[in-house]
Amino acid sequence: MSRSTWRRSTPYRGRRAVRARPRGVHGAVQEREGYFREADGGTLFLDEIGEAPIEVQVMLLRALETGEVQPVGGRPGRRVDVRLLAATDANLERAVLQGDFRVSLLHRLGAYELRVPPLRERRDDIPRLLVHFLEHELHRAGQASRLVELGADTSVWLPTRLMAALLHHDWPGNVRQLSNTARRMVGMLLTGQPLSELAAQLSTDDGPVASAASAAVSEQSQGRASHPANDLSEDALLAAMEAHGWQISATARALGVSRKVLYARIAQSEHVHKARDLAPEALAAALAREGGDLGRVAGALQVSVRALQLRLRELKLRP
């Protein structure tokens, strides 16, 4: 889209909506550029807009309606010219009915909608995406030289059974889940683990994620009282969290439970990491390793982006 306008050579900024809060709140006294000002004259991309807290939605709506952003310290507003792109896998209409998303912001963002089909509806893309993610993970692991070796004999790292499983899997977590799977494949490959286990897991329909979701929906439809926080197994919880990039809302939707119920189940878990327990040294190392990308840091540490953001703010590791 950017190529068709004069903006193709102007700034582009990509941010997750959960951290797209205008800088300067929470007692800040120094003026900072902020995301809108950084993208002035260009494009600002907000990912996971459905996860944005209500207070962020209010400030975002104000900026869109007035074309101004408010610097910290009570300084006069500054006009900006920004084209805004937003993405989400959430049902925003349902979120509006539940009071989690402002209808006025939904209308402002809905001027032009582009639907990206889920991965299960475009299976031809899976091989290309998988190769891209594998190359990326090998580079991150400092094993780029293995690409030549692997390219010479694909049967070593992509046996027929595994490729068939990858192509037939429903990918409830879409591209993010495929990326996580590629990361696991590289880890298993570099440590000499057989990929047959991964193929077997993928071949079993959608594994514990679909089973847990089906059970929850079945109990609700039959009107029986259920306690999904207690009934959800540890394996199902971990599989669902990983499949959905450790995002609370997306995982809760997949499992057919509320976010409150999912939070309660996570609190009971001995294996799901809690952001509040992450040590400052581990966070600083992960930030450096992932180049400051909160999405990748959250995936590496196996926590939600929102929880990670709050922990970083608590430790003053982020402005």
Buried (B, 14 or more C-beta within 10 A) or exposed (E): EBEEEEBEEBBBBBBBBBBBBBBBEEEEEEEBEBBBBBBBEBBBBBBBBBBBEEEBBBBBBBBBEEBEBBBBEEEEEBEBEBBBBBBBBBEBEEBBEEEBBBEBBBEBBEEEEEEEEBBBEEBEEBEEBBBEBBBBBBEBBEBEEBBEEBEEEEEEBBBEBBBEBBEEBBBBBBBBBBBBBBBBBBEBBBEEEEBEEBBEBBBEEBBBBBBBBBBBEEBBEEEEEBEBBEBBEBBBBBBBBBBBBBBBBBBBBBBBBBEEBBBBBBEEBEEBBEBEEBEEEEBEEBBEEBEEBBBBBBBBBBBBBBBBBBBBBEEEEBE
